[in-house]
Amino acid sequence: MLIWSQFKEIGAHSRISPPFRCWGLNQMRLGERVNIESDCWIHVVDGDGDESSAKLVIGSHCGIGMGATISAARQVVLGEHVLLARNVYISDHAHAFEDITIPIMHQGINNIKPVSIGKHTWLGQNVVVLPGVTIGEHCVIGANSVVNSSIPDYSVAVGSPARVVKQYNVATKRWESTGAIQQLS
């Protein structure tokens, strides 16, 4: 398949289900056994950053659900074994809209900040991850959450904006409430 040769790097046994919309494959690196479901839009846009390195890195054994959108101008990194449910949106940039005399579609992008999602993390359906966010390892982000600030390792976060409601206690080997659920009410 011609698409494989266009990637900067692609690991063995990775699979992309059509239809698949993409741009900038030469700046994307996929690990081994990555599974990208149909109707995804994954692209690198013109922006800042080192053109010689991959701007979009998807680690080995990741699963990208149907309808996901991942857009990178500087860098988006998904660690190994990351799972994205349907319709997840991840971007390291936003549309500029400062000048009201120019249509937004012609103003370019701004707020370019790297995004990182740690290994063994799961993002539920319709999660939105905004520029500059780091989501730690072994996290769960609940469906329909908007992540606009970083989430520490071993956390469960929900809501818009996403708040940590549980954290894993290594000593007790249990997920424990942070009390944030009451604060969200």
FIPA-246337 format. One record per residue (C-alpha): y, x, z. Coordinates in steps of 0.02 Angstrom, whole numbers, plus 50000, padded with zeros to 5 digits. Example, Ala and Ser with C-alpha at 12.3 -4.5 7.8 and 13.67 -1.06 7.14 Angstrom:
BEGIN
PT / v / u / w
PT / 49775 / 50615 / 50390;
PT / 49947 / 50684 / 50357;
END
This chain:
BEGIN
PT / v / u / w
PT / 50000 / 50000 / 50000;
PT / 50169 / 50072 / 49949;
PT / 50259 / 50021 / 50109;
PT / 50159 / 50145 / 50214;
PT / 50226 / 50296 / 50120;
PT / 50406 / 50243 / 50156;
PT / 50391 / 50259 / 50347;
PT / 50450 / 50419 / 50429;
PT / 50283 / 50417 / 50518;
PT / 50146 / 50287 / 50541;
PT / 49991 / 50302 / 50649;
PT / 49813 / 50262 / 50601;
PT / 49752 / 50082 / 50602;
PT / 49925 / 50005 / 50613;
PT / 49943 / 49834 / 50531;
PT / 50090 / 49735 / 50464;
PT / 50063 / 49552 / 50417;
PT / 50166 / 49485 / 50272;
PT / 50295 / 49422 / 50249;
PT / 50386 / 49570 / 50326;
PT / 50571 / 49608 / 50303;
PT / 50625 / 49786 / 50331;
PT / 50761 / 49911 / 50295;
PT / 50770 / 50097 / 50331;
PT / 50583 / 50129 / 50346;
PT / 50615 / 50315 / 50323;
PT / 50694 / 50314 / 50497;
PT / 50553 / 50219 / 50583;
PT / 50404 / 50292 / 50674;
PT / 50253 / 50184 / 50717;
PT / 50114 / 50246 / 50830;
PT / 49929 / 50212 / 50811;
PT / 49860 / 50035 / 50810;
PT / 50029 / 49949 / 50805;
PT / 50013 / 49766 / 50756;
PT / 50166 / 49680 / 50680;
PT / 50142 / 49494 / 50648;
PT / 50217 / 49395 / 50505;
PT / 50399 / 49346 / 50481;
PT / 50468 / 49496 / 50574;
PT / 50632 / 49579 / 50526;
PT / 50634 / 49761 / 50577;
PT / 50771 / 49874 / 50514;
PT / 50884 / 50023 / 50539;
PT / 51066 / 49993 / 50497;
PT / 51198 / 50120 / 50453;
PT / 51272 / 50184 / 50613;
PT / 51288 / 50341 / 50715;
PT / 51149 / 50456 / 50770;
PT / 51047 / 50600 / 50705;
PT / 50985 / 50555 / 50530;
PT / 50842 / 50681 / 50544;
PT / 50757 / 50589 / 50688;
PT / 50682 / 50416 / 50694;
PT / 50805 / 50285 / 50753;
PT / 50667 / 50157 / 50782;
PT / 50510 / 50212 / 50874;
PT / 50366 / 50093 / 50912;
PT / 50234 / 50174 / 51021;
PT / 50046 / 50164 / 50997;
PT / 49953 / 50002 / 51033;
PT / 50110 / 49893 / 51028;
PT / 50102 / 49711 / 50976;
PT / 50253 / 49631 / 50892;
PT / 50244 / 49440 / 50887;
PT / 50290 / 49326 / 50743;
PT / 50473 / 49310 / 50702;
PT / 50530 / 49460 / 50804;
PT / 50691 / 49550 / 50755;
PT / 50719 / 49733 / 50799;
PT / 50878 / 49816 / 50738;
PT / 50929 / 49997 / 50770;
PT / 51091 / 50088 / 50730;
PT / 51069 / 50232 / 50853;
PT / 50899 / 50216 / 50937;
PT / 50775 / 50084 / 50992;
PT / 50615 / 50147 / 51075;
PT / 50464 / 50042 / 51126;
PT / 50340 / 50137 / 51234;
PT / 50152 / 50126 / 51216;
PT / 50064 / 49960 / 51244;
PT / 50224 / 49857 / 51237;
PT / 50196 / 49674 / 51194;
PT / 50330 / 49565 / 51115;
PT / 50300 / 49378 / 51105;
PT / 50366 / 49267 / 50965;
PT / 50549 / 49272 / 50916;
PT / 50600 / 49419 / 51026;
PT / 50768 / 49495 / 50976;
PT / 50809 / 49678 / 51015;
PT / 50966 / 49766 / 50955;
PT / 51062 / 49923 / 51002;
PT / 51225 / 49859 / 50925;
PT / 51333 / 49705 / 50898;
PT / 51445 / 49637 / 50761;
PT / 51627 / 49688 / 50773;
PT / 51748 / 49540 / 50777;
PT / 51913 / 49612 / 50840;
PT / 52018 / 49579 / 50683;
PT / 52035 / 49392 / 50652;
PT / 52107 / 49426 / 50478;
PT / 51943 / 49501 / 50418;
PT / 51781 / 49401 / 50407;
PT / 51659 / 49456 / 50541;
PT / 51529 / 49500 / 50410;
PT / 51649 / 49633 / 50342;
PT / 51698 / 49713 / 50508;
PT / 51542 / 49817 / 50533;
PT / 51456 / 49848 / 50698;
PT / 51509 / 49910 / 50869;
PT / 51445 / 49926 / 51048;
PT / 51312 / 50047 / 50985;
PT / 51206 / 50099 / 51135;
PT / 51021 / 50151 / 51139;
PT / 50887 / 50030 / 51197;
PT / 50723 / 50082 / 51279;
PT / 50574 / 49978 / 51333;
PT / 50448 / 50065 / 51445;
PT / 50261 / 50072 / 51418;
PT / 50148 / 49927 / 51469;
PT / 50293 / 49802 / 51466;
PT / 50285 / 49623 / 51404;
PT / 50433 / 49524 / 51336;
PT / 50403 / 49336 / 51332;
PT / 50447 / 49216 / 51193;
PT / 50631 / 49211 / 51137;
PT / 50686 / 49357 / 51247;
PT / 50849 / 49441 / 51193;
PT / 50880 / 49625 / 51234;
PT / 51060 / 49682 / 51213;
PT / 51134 / 49855 / 51178;
PT / 51123 / 49989 / 51312;
PT / 50976 / 49911 / 51405;
PT / 50830 / 50009 / 51476;
PT / 50681 / 49905 / 51530;
PT / 50563 / 50006 / 51639;
PT / 50375 / 50029 / 51632;
PT / 50252 / 49891 / 51681;
PT / 50384 / 49753 / 51673;
PT / 50373 / 49570 / 51627;
PT / 50526 / 49482 / 51555;
PT / 50509 / 49293 / 51561;
PT / 50528 / 49180 / 51409;
PT / 50705 / 49139 / 51352;
PT / 50783 / 49278 / 51458;
PT / 50937 / 49374 / 51402;
PT / 50929 / 49554 / 51461;
PT / 51105 / 49625 / 51469;
PT / 51076 / 49758 / 51602;
PT / 50937 / 49880 / 51640;
PT / 50778 / 49827 / 51731;
PT / 50684 / 49950 / 51845;
PT / 50500 / 49995 / 51829;
PT / 50370 / 49872 / 51896;
PT / 50485 / 49720 / 51890;
PT / 50475 / 49538 / 51836;
PT / 50643 / 49475 / 51772;
PT / 50694 / 49301 / 51713;
PT / 50849 / 49204 / 51665;
PT / 51010 / 49219 / 51569;
PT / 51065 / 49346 / 51618;
PT / 50896 / 49414 / 51671;
PT / 50876 / 49449 / 51857;
PT / 50733 / 49539 / 51944;
PT / 50634 / 49408 / 52041;
PT / 50479 / 49511 / 52083;
PT / 50434 / 49694 / 52103;
PT / 50265 / 49776 / 52118;
PT / 50232 / 49854 / 52289;
PT / 50121 / 50006 / 52263;
PT / 50070 / 50010 / 52447;
PT / 50009 / 49829 / 52455;
PT / 49960 / 49822 / 52270;
PT / 50047 / 49654 / 52254;
PT / 50194 / 49579 / 52162;
PT / 50324 / 49531 / 52292;
PT / 50472 / 49414 / 52277;
PT / 50646 / 49490 / 52284;
PT / 50722 / 49325 / 52341;
PT / 50822 / 49314 / 52180;
PT / 50744 / 49145 / 52133;
PT / 50842 / 49060 / 52273;
PT / 51001 / 49148 / 52213;
PT / 50976 / 49079 / 52036;
PT / 50971 / 48898 / 52098;
END
